[in-house]
C-alpha cells in the first residue's frame, strides 16, 4: 500500500492507493476458526447448507458459508471464514478493528449453481467477497466500517448486468445484533460487516461528504444489504 499524507477526500478522510506489490507468504493460513464461525452463523442466521472451499489459496484460505432462503429470511446469505485467521494491520489504536469477516446478502432468485458461476453476472459477489477478505492481508492494510473500495482504478462495473463499480462496508441489516461480533477468546473478537455495492457517483459522494451523508441517502431510498443489481443510484438525478 502506498499512502500519501497529502491526499485526502473532501470529507477529510485519507485516500489510500494500492499497487500490485502485495505481500508474499510461504503458505496460506486457513480455517483456524471455521467451526466457531459456522456455529455462530447457524445460531443467528440459519442452517448452513454448504461451504465453498477454495482449492488453491494464497495469504489466507477463504471459505464462503451459504445459508439458503427460508420463509422467515427469504435471502441467500454468503459469509466468509478465514479472513480473521490473521489480524489486520491497524493504525495503532487498540480499539481499531483487527479481526473481521464479511458477508453478502442476495435475493432468493439468484442463481447458485456451478454452471451459473461460469457467468460473472452470477459469480461476481463471490469473487468480490474473496478479494475483499484477502485484501488487507495481501496489502498489509485494514478495512473497516464505512470504508469504500472501487473495482479497479478507474473503477469498472463488476459484470455486464450491473453498473455497480465498488463497495462500502456497513453493518448488516438482516441479522440480529448478536451476530455482529463473535468472541473467540480474550485476545480475539471477530466483527462481521456487510459488503454493499455502490455506483461510482455514490463512492465519489462519500469521498466528498463522508460516510454519514451517504448513509442518509441510502436510508432515504431504502437501500439495504440485499444486492439488487439495478437499484436506483441514490445520488444521481
C-alpha positions as CSV (number, residue, x, y, z in Angstrom):
1,X,0.0,0.0,0.0
2,X,1.2,3.4,-0.8
3,X,-0.1,6.3,1.3
4,X,0.4,10.0,0.5
5,X,-0.4,12.0,3.6
6,X,-1.2,15.0,1.4
7,X,-4.1,13.1,-0.4
8,X,-7.4,13.4,1.4
9,X,-11.0,13.3,0.3
10,X,-13.1,16.5,0.5
11,X,-14.7,15.0,3.6
12,X,-11.3,14.9,5.3
13,X,-10.7,11.2,5.1
14,X,-7.3,9.9,3.8
15,X,-7.3,8.2,0.4
16,X,-5.0,5.1,0.1
17,X,-3.8,3.8,-3.3
18,X,-2.7,0.2,-3.7
19,X,-0.1,-1.1,-6.0
20,X,0.2,-4.7,-7.2
21,X,3.3,-5.3,-4.9
22,X,1.4,-7.2,-2.3
23,X,3.0,-9.2,0.5
24,X,4.1,-12.7,-0.3
25,X,3.5,-15.6,2.0
26,X,5.2,-19.0,2.1
27,X,1.9,-20.8,2.6
28,X,-1.7,-19.7,3.2
29,X,-3.2,-19.5,6.7
30,X,-6.6,-21.0,7.0
31,X,-9.6,-22.4,8.8
32,X,-8.4,-21.7,12.3
33,X,-11.9,-20.6,13.4
34,X,-14.1,-22.2,10.8
35,X,-16.0,-24.3,13.4
36,X,-16.7,-21.4,15.7
37,X,-17.8,-19.2,12.8
38,X,-20.0,-21.9,11.3
39,X,-21.7,-22.5,14.7
40,X,-22.2,-18.7,15.1
41,X,-23.8,-18.5,11.7
42,X,-26.2,-21.3,12.4
43,X,-27.1,-19.9,15.8
44,X,-28.0,-16.4,14.5
45,X,-28.5,-16.5,10.7
46,X,-29.6,-20.0,9.7
47,X,-28.6,-23.5,8.7
48,X,-25.5,-23.7,6.5
49,X,-26.3,-25.9,3.6
50,X,-22.8,-25.8,2.1
51,X,-19.3,-24.2,2.2
52,X,-17.5,-23.1,-0.9
53,X,-13.9,-24.2,-0.1
54,X,-11.0,-22.8,-2.0
55,X,-8.9,-25.4,-3.8
56,X,-6.0,-23.1,-4.2
57,X,-5.3,-20.3,-1.7
58,X,-2.7,-17.6,-1.1
59,X,-2.2,-15.5,2.0
60,X,-5.3,-16.8,3.8
61,X,-7.7,-19.6,3.0
62,X,-11.1,-18.1,2.4
63,X,-14.3,-20.2,2.6
64,X,-17.8,-19.0,1.9
65,X,-20.7,-20.3,4.0
66,X,-24.1,-20.4,2.3
67,X,-27.3,-20.1,4.2
68,X,-30.2,-20.5,1.7
69,X,-33.5,-18.6,1.7
70,X,-36.3,-19.6,4.1
71,X,-39.8,-18.3,4.6
72,X,-38.6,-16.3,7.6
73,X,-35.5,-14.9,5.8
74,X,-36.0,-15.1,2.0
75,X,-32.4,-14.3,1.1
76,X,-29.1,-16.1,0.3
77,X,-26.5,-15.3,3.0
78,X,-22.9,-15.7,2.0
79,X,-20.5,-15.3,4.9
80,X,-16.7,-15.7,4.9
81,X,-14.4,-17.5,7.2
82,X,-10.6,-17.3,7.0
83,X,-10.2,-13.5,6.8
84,X,-10.0,-13.4,10.6
85,X,-7.2,-16.0,10.8
86,X,-4.8,-13.1,10.6
87,X,-5.0,-9.7,12.3
88,X,-5.3,-6.7,10.1
89,X,-2.6,-4.0,10.4
90,X,-4.3,-1.1,12.1
91,X,-3.2,2.4,12.9
92,X,-2.2,1.7,16.4
93,X,-5.5,2.5,18.2
94,X,-6.3,-0.5,20.4
95,X,-10.0,-0.1,19.6
96,X,-9.4,-0.4,15.8
97,X,-10.9,-3.4,14.2
98,X,-8.3,-6.2,13.8
99,X,-10.3,-9.3,13.0
100,X,-13.2,-9.3,10.6
101,X,-15.3,-11.5,8.3
102,X,-17.6,-10.3,5.5
103,X,-21.0,-11.1,4.2
104,X,-23.2,-10.6,1.2
105,X,-26.9,-10.9,1.0
106,X,-28.5,-11.9,-2.3
107,X,-32.2,-12.1,-3.4
108,X,-33.8,-15.5,-3.5
109,X,-33.8,-15.7,-7.3
110,X,-30.0,-15.5,-7.5
111,X,-28.6,-18.5,-9.5
112,X,-26.4,-20.5,-7.2
113,X,-25.3,-23.5,-9.4
114,X,-21.8,-24.4,-10.5
115,X,-23.0,-23.8,-14.1
116,X,-24.3,-20.3,-13.2
117,X,-21.0,-19.4,-11.6
118,X,-19.3,-19.7,-15.0
119,X,-21.1,-16.4,-15.8
120,X,-19.7,-13.3,-14.0
121,X,-23.3,-11.9,-13.8
122,X,-23.9,-14.5,-11.1
123,X,-20.4,-15.0,-9.7
124,X,-19.2,-11.5,-9.1
125,X,-20.4,-11.2,-5.5
126,X,-18.5,-14.4,-4.6
127,X,-15.3,-13.1,-6.4
128,X,-15.6,-9.7,-4.6
129,X,-16.1,-11.4,-1.2
130,X,-12.9,-13.4,-1.7
131,X,-11.0,-10.4,-2.9
132,X,-12.0,-8.2,0.0
133,X,-11.4,-10.9,2.6
134,X,-7.8,-11.3,1.3
135,X,-7.2,-7.6,0.6
136,X,-5.9,-6.3,4.0
137,X,-3.5,-9.2,4.3
138,X,-2.1,-9.0,0.8
139,X,-1.6,-5.3,1.1
140,X,-0.6,-5.1,4.8
141,X,-3.5,-2.8,5.5
142,X,-7.0,-2.9,7.0
143,X,-10.6,-2.4,6.1
144,X,-13.5,-1.5,8.5
145,X,-16.9,0.1,8.8
146,X,-17.5,2.9,6.3
147,X,-14.6,2.0,4.0
148,X,-15.2,2.1,0.3
149,X,-13.2,0.2,-2.3
150,X,-13.5,0.7,-6.1
151,X,-13.4,-2.1,-8.6
152,X,-10.1,-1.1,-10.2
153,X,-8.6,2.3,-10.9
154,X,-10.5,3.7,-12.6
155,X,-13.5,1.8,-11.2
156,X,-15.3,-0.5,-13.6
157,X,-18.6,-2.4,-13.4
158,X,-18.4,-5.8,-11.8
159,X,-20.3,-7.5,-14.6
160,X,-22.4,-6.9,-17.7
161,X,-25.7,-7.0,-15.7
162,X,-24.9,-4.1,-13.3
163,X,-23.3,-0.7,-13.2
164,X,-22.0,-1.2,-9.6
165,X,-18.3,-0.4,-9.6
166,X,-17.3,-0.5,-6.0
167,X,-18.5,-1.4,-2.5
168,X,-18.9,0.0,1.0
169,X,-18.6,-1.9,4.3
170,X,-21.5,-1.4,6.7
171,X,-23.4,-3.2,9.4
172,X,-25.7,-5.9,8.0
173,X,-29.4,-5.3,8.1
174,X,-31.0,-8.8,8.1
175,X,-29.3,-10.5,11.0
176,X,-29.7,-9.9,14.8
177,X,-27.3,-7.6,16.6
178,X,-25.9,-10.6,18.4
179,X,-24.4,-11.9,15.2
180,X,-22.3,-8.8,14.6
181,X,-19.5,-9.9,16.9
182,X,-18.0,-13.3,17.8
183,X,-15.6,-13.6,20.7
184,X,-13.1,-16.4,20.2
185,X,-11.0,-15.8,23.3
186,X,-9.8,-12.8,25.4
187,X,-7.4,-11.8,22.6
188,X,-9.7,-12.2,19.6
189,X,-13.1,-10.8,18.7
190,X,-14.4,-11.1,15.2
191,X,-16.7,-8.5,13.7
192,X,-19.0,-9.2,10.8
193,X,-19.5,-6.5,8.1
194,X,-21.8,-6.4,5.1
195,X,-20.5,-5.7,1.6
196,X,-22.9,-3.3,-0.2
197,X,-22.2,-2.5,-3.8
198,X,-22.1,1.2,-4.9
199,X,-22.2,3.2,-8.1
200,X,-19.2,5.4,-9.0
201,X,-21.2,8.5,-8.3
202,X,-22.1,7.2,-4.8
203,X,-18.4,6.5,-4.0
204,X,-17.5,10.0,-5.1
205,X,-20.3,11.4,-3.0
206,X,-18.9,9.6,0.0
207,X,-15.4,10.9,-0.6
208,X,-16.7,14.4,-0.8
209,X,-19.3,14.4,2.0
210,X,-18.4,11.5,4.3
211,X,-19.9,8.1,5.2
212,X,-22.8,9.5,7.3
213,X,-24.0,11.7,4.4
214,X,-24.1,8.7,2.1
215,X,-25.7,6.5,4.7
216,X,-28.5,9.1,5.0
217,X,-29.0,8.8,1.2
218,X,-29.1,5.0,1.3
219,X,-31.6,5.0,4.2
220,X,-33.8,7.6,2.4
221,X,-34.0,5.4,-0.6
222,X,-34.5,2.3,1.5
223,X,-31.3,0.6,0.3
224,X,-30.4,-2.4,2.4
225,X,-27.6,-5.0,2.3
226,X,-29.6,-7.1,-0.2
227,X,-27.9,-6.8,-3.6
228,X,-30.3,-5.6,-6.3
229,X,-28.2,-5.2,-9.4
230,X,-30.4,-2.4,-10.9
231,X,-31.4,-0.4,-7.9
232,X,-31.7,3.3,-8.1
233,X,-28.5,5.4,-7.9
234,X,-29.2,7.4,-4.7
235,X,-27.1,10.5,-5.7
236,X,-27.7,10.7,-9.4
237,X,-30.7,12.7,-10.6
